[in-house]
Amino acid sequence: MGLFSRGKGQSGRERKAMREHLDELDDLRRKQLGELGQATMDMARAGRFDRSLLSSKASEVVKTDRESDLIARLGKAVLGDGT
């Protein structure tokens, strides 16, 4: 049975895989936010801002947030509120 397959419900293994993926996304988001903050601080020290780079890094964070939100919503829909 796949991670989001339909049927009798999700196995404990599938629920665990979903939670682990959400944890990985949370770790990735924290790393991305740290990199964004560091880039901002470095640019502030230099007195020059690269808006394109900051925008690109912020977009990465938004993509990770959206993926995490989607998986969390799907998990609740498939697994119920016990995720």
C-alpha positions in Angstrom: 0.0 0.0 0.0 1.4 3.4 -0.9 1.8 6.4 1.3 -1.5 7.9 0.2 -3.3 4.9 -1.1 -6.9 4.3 -0.5 -8.3 1.3 1.2 -8.8 0.1 4.8 -6.4 2.8 6.1 -2.8 3.5 6.5 -0.4 1.1 8.2 1.8 2.2 11.1 4.7 2.1 8.7 3.0 4.6 6.4 2.1 6.9 9.2 5.7 6.8 10.4 7.0 7.5 7.0 4.7 10.5 6.7 5.8 11.9 10.1 9.4 11.4 9.2 9.0 13.2 6.0 7.3 16.1 7.8 10.2 16.2 10.2 12.7 16.2 7.3 10.9 19.1 5.8 10.9 21.0 9.1 14.7 20.5 9.4 15.1 21.7 5.8 13.0 24.8 6.4 15.0 25.6 9.5 18.2 25.3 7.5 16.9 27.4 4.6 15.7 30.1 7.1 19.2 30.1 8.6 20.8 30.5 5.2 18.4 33.3 4.3 19.2 35.1 7.6 22.9 34.6 7.2 22.8 36.0 3.6 20.8 39.0 4.8 23.3 39.7 7.6 26.3 39.3 5.2 24.7 41.7 2.8 23.8 44.2 5.5 27.4 44.2 6.7 28.6 44.8 3.1 26.0 47.5 2.7 24.8 45.9 -0.5 21.7 43.8 -1.0 21.2 41.2 -3.8 17.4 41.2 -4.0 17.5 38.4 -6.6 19.4 36.1 -4.2 17.3 37.0 -1.2 14.1 36.4 -3.3 15.4 33.1 -4.5 16.3 31.9 -1.0 12.9 33.1 0.3 11.2 31.2 -2.5 12.9 28.0 -1.4 11.4 28.5 2.1 8.0 29.1 0.7 8.2 25.9 -1.5 9.2 23.8 1.5 6.3 25.4 3.6 3.8 24.6 0.9 5.0 21.0 0.6 4.8 20.5 4.3 1.4 22.0 4.5 0.2 19.8 1.7 1.5 16.6 3.3 0.0 17.6 6.6 -3.4 18.3 5.1 -3.3 15.0 3.1 -2.2 13.2 6.2 -5.2 14.5 8.1 -7.5 13.7 5.3 -6.2 10.1 4.9 -5.3 9.3 8.5 -7.7 11.5 10.5 -6.6 13.8 13.2 -4.2 11.3 14.8 -1.2 12.3 12.7 
